[in-house]
Amino acid sequence: MRFTPSILDEIKARIPVTDVVRRRVKLLKSGREWKGLSPFSAEKTPSFFVNDQKQAWFDFSSGQNGNIFDFLMKTEGLSFPEAVERLAAEAGVDLPKASEEAIQQEKRRASLHDVLELAAKFFEEQLQARGGAKARGYLADRGLGPNLQKQFRIGYAPNERFALRDWLADKGATAEQMVETGMLIHGEDIAVPYDRFRDRVMFPICDRAGKVIAFGGRALEKDVPAKYLNSPETPLFHKGHVVYNHHNARKAAHDAGTVIAVEGYVDVISMSAVGFGHVVAPLGTALTPDQCELLWRMAEEPILCFDGDRAGRKAAARAIDTALPLIGPGKSMRFAFLPDGQDPDDLARSGGHDAIAAVLNSAKPMVEVLLQRELEAGPVDTPERRSALDRRINEALRQIADEQLRRYYREDIFRRIAAMMPGANAQRQNGYPARRPQYQPGARGRFAGRQEPETGYRSKPVVAGPGIQRSAVFGRGGSLGVREAQILLAFIYHPDILARQVEELADLEFGSPEAARLRDGLVSCAAHDPLDHDELRRALLDEGYGPALERIEAVTAMASLWSIRPEGASEDVQATLNQAMALHRRERTLHRELKSVEFALGQDPSEENFSKLQEIKLELAGLDGREAALEGFGIMSGRPARSY
């Protein structure tokens, strides 16, 4: 058979179903799945679902379902061999030629599975035999009773050189098969191959389908060279591509919405015993890229659980370096740290489910652990040390391949550092979040606002003036600003100006939806016969603009631009309005430029971009000062300013 089950499984493991389906169907996230409109029937409500963990798609409108091969066959009319060949090319999987050799190779793989299954049964029997008493005592001390031993197929390898070899030979296994599966140690200087695992508690390692592909053995004596010993690399087993308990954790991870990765076999079993079946473990090595991909196929945001000591922190740091180049939308990780001196097995036995849940619930996002790692690398109390922090953070963030995600990481780190700095809260005292902290990694160690630093790592916070705070730049969700309200009131109080400048008003852009609607109402009213102030106001009320009128009058109630009032001199009103409209247009332009420069700064935190940002903010702040040039006196009437 050319397309063996192992080859098909390899292709499916490398290509998520969503990658294939979204070429034909627009998919949206829906809980743990993705949904979209059926490609097989016309519908308005999505009934087509994709689940990467199950490696399948489901179309409830047509009653069809399948895998990636089925989808190509049904949507593109490909034959099964054509679908397999296309996806194999995408996945980088070499397809063997349909030959007798390929058939024999698959049979050979199947025979190796059979040998390992026999070995697992042998170890299970030995654990329950008289010679397994010491191993059973060890397991009992670790809280792994008979039920858990049976569930995880735990066994015992006798302390004899040929016990497994002779037992397998009696079952028909050849010496070559035992060597190829890693069960025997052999070599040119070894006359007679002998059992690799001796006097060890044995943990079978299975593939995603639950077939035994290798073993991990825990020594019972203290003076052996290796406390834990895994099978060597074999045709069935590649240590960096597999996680322990994958076959059991798949469904549990789907039900829980996450998967947990711990360090050891016993940790997995102990956590499963207290209600966390969605737990896996790397096989005695640091987390590999392939293992990260395995975790993401089970859940979008796996939780990596580490000991709280120095070694655990180092392991977390290595995991971050492995994962950063791979993360993206729907692919991240969280980090949970155990109390110092305890591993998951200790905590599960001492505190049970609740103690484990408390640790997992406090799991930190990757960005927080990354920043903590860089801060712990050295003090930041001098310019040189702050520069070193900048460099470390930028080097780490450059590993993130997704451009938008890299920008979000940088912005999040800015905010976190700002929150740690003295005076950070002062930037929020007027009710808006600071868009940039005082200290910016990536901006060459400069301080936002360019204030002179006080001492050490302190700087005075940047606080915007009242004018810029009430402008559209700092408006929340397009809230109505004072200047927009003043412009509208000038036209309402002076319909003669409205009649002359209606086209100019119609072209004016407003940040507030409420102001934009009232502008449209004024333009509509101006199309009728000339109206005086009272008639224009009644017309607006009749059209349902009463609440909007009350709102803009409330916004401007304390404004000192007295010349827009109905009794203001026409020349004063015209001059005030012209200036307000010019400043408003400039403010909107600066607002757009600010957004553009902020994005550019996120991509390239250079001095040039930082300077542009500061210049725009300074000009925005200056707009309020220019408007104030008319406040306090009348231009034409000579009357003193009044407050309303």
C-alpha positions in Angstrom: 0.0 0.0 0.0 1.6 3.3 -1.1 -0.2 5.6 1.4 0.4 3.9 4.6 -1.5 5.0 7.8 1.7 6.3 9.3 2.3 8.6 6.2 -1.3 9.9 6.2 -1.0 10.6 9.9 2.2 12.4 9.4 0.6 14.7 6.7 -2.4 15.4 8.9 -0.1 16.2 11.9 1.8 18.7 9.9 -1.1 20.6 8.2 -3.9 21.9 10.4 -7.4 21.4 8.9 -8.0 25.2 9.2 -5.1 25.9 6.8 -6.7 23.8 4.1 -10.4 24.8 4.7 -9.8 28.6 4.9 -8.7 28.6 1.3 -12.3 28.0 0.4 -14.2 29.1 3.5 -14.0 32.3 5.5 -13.6 31.1 9.1 -14.3 32.8 12.4 -13.3 31.7 15.9 -16.1 30.0 17.8 -15.0 28.8 21.2 -12.6 25.9 20.6 -13.5 25.6 17.0 -13.8 27.7 13.8 -17.0 28.2 11.9 -18.1 29.5 8.5 -20.6 29.2 5.7 -20.9 25.7 4.1 -19.0 25.4 0.8 -21.5 22.6 -0.2 -24.8 24.4 0.2 -26.2 27.9 0.2 -26.8 29.3 3.7 -26.9 32.5 5.6 -26.1 31.1 9.1 -22.8 29.3 9.5 -23.2 25.6 10.1 -19.7 24.5 8.9 -17.2 23.8 11.7 -13.5 23.0 11.8 -11.6 21.4 14.7 -7.8 21.2 14.5 -7.6 19.1 17.6 -9.8 16.5 16.1 -8.2 17.0 12.6 -11.7 17.1 11.1 -14.4 19.4 9.6 -18.2 19.0 10.0 -20.9 20.4 7.7 -24.2 20.2 9.5 -26.1 21.7 6.6 -25.2 18.9 4.2 -24.4 16.2 6.8 -20.9 15.7 5.5 -17.6 15.6 7.4 -14.1 14.4 6.9 -10.4 15.3 7.1 -8.1 17.4 4.9 -8.0 14.8 2.2 -11.8 14.5 2.0 -12.1 18.3 1.8 -9.9 18.6 -1.2 -11.6 15.7 -2.9 -15.1 17.2 -2.3 -14.3 20.8 -3.1 -11.8 20.4 -6.0 -12.8 17.1 -7.4 -9.4 15.5 -6.8 -8.9 11.7 -6.4 -7.6 10.4 -3.2 -4.1 9.9 -4.5 -4.1 13.4 -6.0 -5.2 14.9 -2.7 -2.6 13.0 -0.8 0.2 14.0 -3.2 -0.7 17.7 -3.1 -0.9 17.9 0.7 2.3 15.7 1.1 4.1 18.3 -1.0 2.9 21.1 1.2 3.8 19.2 4.4 7.3 18.3 3.1 6.5 14.5 3.4 8.2 12.3 0.9 5.8 9.7 -0.5 7.3 6.2 -1.1 6.8 4.7 -4.5 4.2 2.0 -4.7 6.6 -0.9 -4.6 7.1 -4.2 -2.9 9.8 -2.6 -0.8 7.4 0.0 0.6 4.9 -2.7 1.5 7.6 -4.6 3.3 8.8 -1.5 5.1 5.3 -0.9 6.5 5.0 -4.5 7.6 8.4 -4.1 9.3 7.1 -1.0 11.2 4.0 -2.9 12.2 6.2 -5.8 13.5 8.2 -3.3 15.6 5.0 -2.0 17.2 4.1 -5.6 18.0 7.5 -6.1 19.7 7.1 -3.0 21.8 3.5 -4.0 22.8 4.9 -7.4 23.9 7.5 -5.6 25.9 4.9 -3.4 27.7 3.0 -6.5 28.7 6.1 -8.2 30.0 6.9 -5.2 32.2 3.3 -5.0 33.5 3.5 -8.7 34.5 6.8 -8.2 36.2 5.5 -5.3 38.3 2.8 -7.6 39.8 5.1 -10.6 40.2 7.2 -11.3 43.3 10.2 -9.6 41.9 8.3 -6.3 41.5 7.7 -5.8 45.2 10.3 -3.1 45.5 8.9 -1.2 42.5 5.4 -1.5 43.9 6.6 0.0 47.2 8.2 2.9 45.4 5.0 3.6 43.4 2.9 3.3 46.6 5.2 5.9 48.3 4.6 8.2 45.3 0.8 7.8 45.6 0.6 5.7 42.4 -1.7 2.8 43.4 -2.9 -0.2 41.4 -5.6 1.7 39.5 -3.1 4.3 38.2 -0.6 1.6 37.5 -3.1 -0.1 35.3 -4.4 3.1 33.6 -0.9 4.2 32.6 0.4 0.6 32.0 3.3 1.1 34.5 5.7 -1.8 34.7 9.0 -3.1 36.1 12.1 -4.2 34.3 13.8 -7.0 36.3 17.4 -6.6 37.4 18.6 -9.2 34.9 20.6 -8.8 31.7 18.5 -11.2 29.5 15.1 -11.4 31.1 13.2 -9.4 28.4 15.4 -10.7 25.5 14.6 -14.3 26.4 10.9 -13.6 26.9 10.5 -11.7 23.6 12.4 -14.4 21.8 10.0 -17.0 23.2 7.2 -15.0 21.6 8.8 -15.0 18.2 10.6 -11.6 18.2 14.0 -11.6 16.5 17.2 -10.1 17.9 17.2 -7.6 15.1 13.7 -6.4 16.0 14.7 -6.0 19.7 17.8 -4.0 18.7 15.8 -1.9 16.3 13.2 -1.0 18.9 16.0 -0.1 21.4 15.1 -2.8 23.8 18.6 -4.4 23.6 22.0 -2.7 23.9 24.4 -3.9 21.2 27.7 -2.8 19.5 30.8 -4.1 18.0 32.4 -4.6 21.4 29.4 -6.4 22.8 29.4 -10.1 22.0 25.9 -10.7 23.2 23.2 -7.9 23.2 21.5 -7.5 26.5 18.5 -5.7 28.0 18.7 -1.9 28.0 16.3 -1.4 31.0 17.1 -3.2 34.2 15.8 -2.7 37.7 13.7 0.3 36.7 10.0 1.3 36.9 8.9 1.4 33.3 6.6 4.0 31.7 5.4 3.2 28.2 5.5 6.1 25.7 2.7 6.0 23.1 2.1 7.8 19.9 -1.1 9.9 19.3 -3.0 6.7 18.4 -2.0 5.0 21.7 0.5 2.6 20.2 3.6 1.9 22.3 6.7 3.4 20.5 9.3 3.6 23.4 9.8 3.5 27.1 11.0 5.6 29.9 12.6 3.9 32.9 13.1 5.3 36.5 16.0 3.7 38.4 15.2 2.3 41.8 18.8 2.5 43.1 20.4 5.9 43.9 23.9 5.2 42.6 23.0 4.4 38.9 24.4 6.9 36.3 21.0 7.9 34.9 18.0 8.4 37.2 15.7 8.4 34.1 16.5 6.5 30.9 14.6 6.8 27.7 14.6 4.5 24.7 17.1 5.6 22.0 16.0 7.1 18.6 14.4 4.4 16.5 12.3 4.2 13.3 9.2 4.6 15.5 10.5 7.0 18.2 12.0 10.5 17.8 12.2 12.1 21.2 11.8 15.7 20.2 8.6 15.0 18.2 6.6 13.3 21.0 5.1 14.2 24.4 4.3 11.7 27.1 0.6 11.0 27.6 -0.4 12.6 24.2 -3.0 9.9 23.4 -4.8 10.3 26.7 -4.6 14.1 26.9 -6.0 14.8 23.5 -9.7 14.5 24.3 -9.2 15.9 27.8 -7.5 18.9 26.4 -10.3 19.5 24.0 -12.9 19.3 26.8 -10.8 21.5 29.1 -9.9 24.1 26.4 -6.2 23.9 27.3 -3.3 21.5 27.8 -0.7 21.5 30.6 2.9 20.6 30.1 5.0 19.4 33.1 8.5 18.0 33.4 8.2 14.3 34.3 6.2 11.1 34.0 5.2 10.9 37.6 4.1 14.6 37.5 1.7 13.7 34.7 0.2 10.7 36.4 -0.2 12.5 39.8 -1.9 15.5 38.2 -4.2 13.2 36.2 -5.1 11.4 39.5 -6.5 14.7 41.0 -8.6 15.6 38.0 -6.2 17.1 35.4 -6.3 14.6 32.6 -5.1 17.1 30.0 -1.4 16.9 31.1 1.6 15.9 29.0 5.4 16.0 29.4 8.4 16.4 27.2 10.7 13.4 27.3 13.6 14.5 29.4 14.7 17.4 27.3 13.9 21.1 26.9 10.7 21.8 25.0 11.3 21.5 21.2 9.6 23.3 18.3 7.9 20.1 17.2 6.6 19.6 20.7 5.3 23.2 20.8 3.3 22.4 17.6 1.9 19.3 19.1 0.7 21.3 22.1 -0.9 23.9 19.9 -2.8 21.3 18.0 -4.4 20.3 21.3 -5.0 23.9 22.5 -4.3 27.5 21.5 -2.7 28.5 24.8 -1.0 25.6 26.5 0.1 26.2 30.1 3.8 25.3 30.8 4.2 24.4 34.5 7.6 24.8 36.1 9.1 24.4 39.5 9.4 27.8 41.2 13.2 27.4 41.9 16.1 28.8 39.8 16.1 25.7 37.6 12.5 26.1 36.9 13.0 29.7 35.9 15.8 28.7 33.6 13.6 26.0 32.0 10.9 28.7 31.4 13.5 31.0 29.8 14.6 28.2 27.4 10.9 27.5 26.5 10.4 31.2 25.7 13.3 31.2 23.3 11.9 28.1 21.6 8.4 29.4 21.4 8.9 33.1 20.4 9.7 32.4 16.7 6.6 30.1 16.5 3.9 32.1 18.2 1.2 34.0 16.3 -2.6 34.6 16.4 -4.1 31.6 18.2 -0.7 30.2 19.2 0.7 31.4 22.5 1.6 30.0 25.9 1.1 30.8 29.6 3.6 30.0 32.4 2.7 28.6 35.8 5.3 28.4 38.6 4.9 26.1 41.6 5.9 27.0 45.1 9.6 26.9 45.6 10.8 23.4 46.5 7.7 21.6 45.2 7.1 19.8 41.9 3.6 19.0 40.5 3.7 15.5 42.1 4.5 16.9 45.6 1.7 19.6 45.3 -0.9 17.1 43.9 -0.3 14.7 46.8 -0.2 17.4 49.5 -2.9 19.8 48.3 -4.9 17.9 45.8 -7.0 19.4 43.0 -7.4 22.8 44.6 -3.7 23.4 45.1 -2.9 22.6 41.5 -5.9 24.7 40.3 -4.6 27.7 42.2 -1.2 27.5 40.5 -2.7 27.1 37.1 -5.2 29.9 37.6 -2.2 32.2 38.4 -0.5 31.3 35.2 1.2 34.4 33.6 1.2 35.3 29.9 4.4 34.9 27.9 5.0 38.6 27.6 5.1 39.0 31.4 7.5 36.2 31.9 9.7 37.5 29.0 9.9 40.9 30.6 10.6 39.4 34.0 13.4 37.4 32.6 15.1 40.5 31.0 14.6 42.5 34.2 16.2 39.8 36.3 19.2 39.7 34.0 20.6 42.8 35.7 19.8 46.1 37.4 18.5 49.1 35.4 19.6 51.9 37.6 22.0 53.6 35.1 21.7 54.7 31.5 24.1 52.0 30.4 22.1 49.3 32.1 18.8 50.6 30.8 20.4 50.5 27.3 21.4 46.9 27.9 17.7 46.2 28.9 16.6 47.8 25.6 18.9 45.7 23.6 17.9 42.4 25.3 14.2 43.2 24.8 14.6 44.1 21.2 16.7 41.0 20.4 14.0 38.8 22.0 11.2 40.5 20.1 12.9 40.2 16.8 12.4 36.5 17.1 8.6 37.0 16.7 7.8 36.4 13.0 4.3 37.9 13.0 4.7 41.6 12.5 1.5 42.7 14.1 2.1 40.5 17.1 5.6 41.8 17.5 4.2 45.3 17.7 1.6 44.3 20.3 4.3 42.7 22.4 6.4 45.8 22.3 3.4 48.0 23.3 2.5 45.7 26.1 6.1 45.7 27.4 6.1 49.6 27.3 2.9 49.6 29.4 4.3 47.1 31.9 7.6 49.0 32.4 5.7 52.3 32.7 3.6 50.8 35.5 6.7 49.9 37.4 8.3 53.3 37.2 7.7 56.0 39.8 5.1 58.5 38.7 3.5 56.2 36.1 0.0 56.6 37.7 0.3 60.4 37.3 -0.2 59.9 33.6 -3.6 58.4 34.2 -4.8 61.0 36.7 -6.9 62.8 34.2 -8.8 59.7 33.2 -6.9 58.5 30.1 -4.2 55.9 29.6 -0.8 57.0 28.7 -0.1 56.2 25.1 3.6 55.9 25.7 5.4 55.4 29.1 8.2 57.7 30.2 10.8 55.0 29.5 10.7 53.3 26.1 12.6 50.1 25.3 13.7 50.5 21.7 13.7 54.3 21.7 17.4 54.5 22.5 16.8 54.8 26.2 15.1 58.2 26.0 12.4 59.6 28.2 9.0 60.5 26.6 8.4 64.2 26.8 12.2 64.7 27.1 12.0 66.1 30.7 15.2 66.3 32.6 15.5 63.2 34.8 15.5 63.7 38.5 17.6 61.0 40.1 18.3 57.4 39.3 15.5 55.8 37.2 13.0 58.6 37.9 11.6 61.1 35.5 8.7 63.6 35.7 5.6 62.3 34.1 4.2 63.8 30.9 0.8 65.4 31.6 -1.1 66.8 28.6 -2.8 70.2 29.0 -6.6 70.6 29.1 -6.8 71.5 25.4 -5.2 68.3 24.1 -7.1 66.2 26.7 -10.4 67.3 25.4 -9.4 67.0 21.7 -10.2 64.1 19.5 -6.8 62.5 20.2 -7.8 61.7 23.7 -11.6 61.4 23.1 -13.0 58.1 24.2 -14.9 56.3 21.5 -15.5 59.5 19.5 -16.9 61.5 22.4 -18.1 65.0 21.8 -15.3 67.6 22.1 -15.6 71.2 23.2 -14.4 72.6 19.9 -16.9 70.5 17.9 -19.7 71.7 20.1 -18.7 75.3 19.8 -18.6 75.1 16.0 -22.1 73.6 15.8 -23.5 76.2 18.3 -22.1 79.1 16.2 -24.0 77.9 13.2 -27.2 77.3 15.3 -27.1 80.7 17.0 -26.3 82.5 13.7 -28.3 81.0 10.8 -27.1 83.8 8.5 -23.6 82.3 8.8 -25.0 78.8 8.3 -26.6 79.9 5.0 -23.3 81.4 3.7 -21.1 78.4 4.8 -23.4 75.4 4.6 -21.2 73.6 2.0 -18.1 74.2 4.2 -20.0 72.7 7.2 -21.1 69.7 5.1 -17.5 69.0 4.3 -16.3 69.3 7.9 -15.2 66.0 9.5 -16.4 65.3 13.1 -14.9 62.7 15.4 -18.1 62.4 17.4 -21.0 60.5 15.7 -23.4 62.7 17.7 -21.8 65.9 16.2 -21.8 64.4 12.7 -25.6 63.7 12.9 -26.3 67.2 14.1 -24.2 68.6 11.3 -26.3 66.6 8.8 -29.4 68.0 10.4 -28.2 71.6 10.1 -27.3 71.1 6.5 -30.8 69.7 5.8 -32.5 72.7 7.6 -30.3 75.1 5.6 -31.9 73.8 2.4 -35.2 75.5 3.3 -36.1 79.2 3.4 -33.8 81.4 5.6 -34.5 80.9 9.3 -33.7 82.9 12.4 -32.2 81.4 15.5 -35.5 80.4 17.1 -36.9 78.9 13.9 -33.8 76.9 13.3 -33.8 75.6 16.9 -37.5 74.5 16.6 -36.8 72.8 13.3 -34.0 70.8 14.9 -36.2 69.9 17.8 -39.0 68.8 15.4 -36.5 66.5 13.6 -35.5 64.8 16.9 -32.3 66.6 17.6 -33.3 67.8 21.1 -31.0 65.5 23.1 -28.1 66.5 20.8 -28.8 70.2 21.4 -28.8 69.7 25.1 -25.6 67.8 25.0 -23.6 70.4 23.0 -25.0 73.2 25.2 -23.9 71.3 28.3 -20.4 70.7 26.9 -19.9 74.4 26.2 -21.7 75.7 29.3 -18.4 76.7 30.9 -16.7 77.8 27.7 -15.3 81.4 27.6 -15.8 81.9 23.8 -18.6 84.4 24.5 -18.7 85.5 20.9 -20.5 82.5 19.6 -23.5 83.4 21.8 -26.7 84.7 20.0 -25.9 88.2 21.1 -22.3 88.1 19.9 -21.3 90.6 17.2 -21.4 89.0 13.7 -17.8 89.9 13.0 -16.7 88.4 16.3 -18.7 85.2 15.6 -17.3 84.9 12.0 -13.7 85.4 13.2 -14.1 82.9 16.1 -15.8 80.3 13.9 -13.2 80.6 11.1 -10.4 80.0 13.6 -12.2 77.2 15.3 -12.8 75.4 12.0 -9.2 75.9 10.9 -7.9 74.5 14.2 -10.4 71.6 14.0 -9.3 70.6 10.5 -5.7 70.8 11.6 -6.5 68.7 14.7 -8.1 66.0 12.7 -5.1 65.9 10.3 -2.7 65.7 13.3 -4.8 62.9 14.8 -4.4 60.8 11.6 -0.7 61.6 11.5 -0.3 60.6 15.2 -1.9 57.2 14.5 0.5 56.7 11.5 3.6 57.7 13.5 2.6 55.6 16.5 2.4 52.5 14.2 5.7 53.4 12.6 7.3 53.8 16.0 6.0 50.3 17.0 7.7 48.8 13.9 10.8 51.0 14.0 11.6 52.5 17.4 14.0 55.0 15.9 15.0 58.5 17.1 13.4 59.9 13.9 10.0 58.3 14.6 10.2 59.3 18.2 10.9 62.9 17.3 8.0 63.0 14.9 5.7 61.7 17.6 6.8 64.4 20.0 6.4 67.1 17.4 2.8 66.1 16.6 1.9 66.0 20.3 3.5 69.4 20.9 1.6 70.9 18.0 -1.7 69.3 19.3 -1.0 70.9 22.7 -0.4 74.2 21.0 -3.7 74.3 19.2 -5.5 75.1 22.4 -3.2 78.0 23.0 -3.8 79.5 19.6 -7.6 79.2 20.1 -7.1 81.1 23.4 -5.9 84.1 21.5 -9.5 85.1 21.0 -10.6 84.3 24.5 -11.1 87.2 26.9 -12.0 90.0 24.6 -14.2 90.9 21.6 -12.4 91.6 18.3 -14.9 94.0 16.8 -17.3 95.0 19.6 -14.7 95.9 22.2 -16.8 94.3 24.9 -15.1 92.4 27.7 -15.4 88.6 27.8 -18.2 87.1 29.8 -18.7 83.6 31.1 -21.9 81.7 30.4 
